[in-house]
Amino acid sequence: MSYKKLGMVFGGGNPIVLDIGETYTKLGFAGEPEPRAVIPTAIQKVGGPLTYILKSDRSCISQHLHCATLKQSISKFLEKVFFKILQINPKHQRVLLCESLLNPTKIREVIAEVLFHQFEVAALVFAPHHLLACFTVAMGTGLVVDCAYNETIVLPVIEGTPILWAWQSAPLGGSGIQDEIMKEISEKGKIQVHDEAAKSVTSRLSERVLEDIKVKACFVTQYERAKLIHAGKLAEWRKKNVGDSTSEQEITKPSPALSDMVYPLDGVTRLIIPGSVREEVAEVLFEQDNDDTSISTMVLDSLLQCPVVSRKELAQNLLVIGGTSLLPGFRHRLLFELKEFAESEEKYRSKLSQCEFRVHNPPVPANLVSWLGASIFASLESFQHRLVTKEYFNQHNRKLPDWCGLPFPDKTPEASSHTTPASFKGGSHLGSSKNK
C-alpha cells in the first residue's frame, strides 16, 4: 500500500512532529527541514508570568508527577500549539512526539490521553529523540551527547538500537550555568542606574535575563586556561576556609580573556558583567565532582560500558545535541578533554587510548537535530507501522508500550479498519519494518 493511501487510513496531510522539552518545544510537520516554531513549554494567563508545565521541582521527590493541574496544563498548551501556531485541526491527524527514554511514563501517558480523548488524533507514536537524532546525520551507530537545560544524557546507539545499559546522566546543563551566573554576578557584578555610582547586585535576576546573559555573553574557555582558573579557585578556597599553607603559593588565575560587558536591564538600568564571569560560569559542565563526573568523563564511561568491537566506531561518531552545547567553544573543549583523559587517566588509557574522537557537524543547530530526525522518520513508510491508535490505547488500560514493544503489524490496516491488528512482530530499531 502506498504512503499516500496509508495517510488516508489515519488522516490526511503530513504527520505533526512535536519535540516537547522541559523548557522549549519545537513543532512542525513531517518532511520539513526545520520546525515551524520554537516556543516555551509554558502557558500564560493574560498579564501573568509564564508557567512552565513540565519543569520539575527537584527539591522534592514527587516533583511534578502528582500535580493535579498537569493534564489541564498540557491541554491548554497543546491547544495553543494546534490552533494558534500550526493552525490545524488535529482531529484524525497522526502525531510523532520526540521524547527521552528517561522521561517519566506518567507524563507521556497524560499527553497521550489528552491527544486521544480531547483532540481526537487518529494515531501517535513516542519515539526516542536520541535515536531520531541519528537520522539527521544518516548514521546507524553513534554516541549521542545531549546537553540540555537540566541535565546531560549520553546514550550510545548501535545499528539503530539504543544501548540502554550504557547510558550516563548527570545534572549538568543550562540551569546549572544560570545558577552560576547569578552566584558570580552577586559577588562581582554591578548595577548602575543613570550616571549614579555602580552598586552591588542584591536581588535575583529573572530566569529570562539569566538565560539571555548565558546565550549572549558566555562561552567555554580553552582547556589550558581552565586548568589555571581551577587552580586559582582552589588556592583561594583553601586560603579562606582551610588555612592550608600551600595556598600561599603564587597561584593566580589568568587575566580575563574578554572585557566587561554592559547588559541593559531596562531603559535606565545597566548590569556590568565582569569578563571573568563570562568565561568561568560554563566550567560547571566540565569541573569534576567528588565522583570525578563531568560531561567528558560521562562520554568515556559510556564507551567503557559498550561492546569492545563497537568502541572505535562510536568514538568516531559523536553527535552533540541540546541547546547548552551551542555555547561557543563547547565542542572543541569536549574533544580536547576526551583525547586528554583517554591518554592520561589510568582507567581509560588501557581501553580507549586507541580511539579517535570525532564530532559530527549536523545541518541544523544542535537544539534542532532531534526534531529534524523526527521529521525525516515521519516521512518514511515504516513510520506507519509504529503508530499507536486510540483503540489500542483504550484496550490496554490507557497504557503505552515501550519503544521496543510498539505494535508491529503483519499487515497494513485497511481503510475500513481503524483498529490495531491482533498479530504483531517485534522490532527494536527504527526502520525495521515488514511491508506487505
Summary of the structure (lengths in Angstrom):
residues: 436
radius of gyration: 24.1
end to end distance: 7.5
largest distance: 82.4
contacts: 1368
relative contact order: 0.15
helix: 42%
strand: 17%
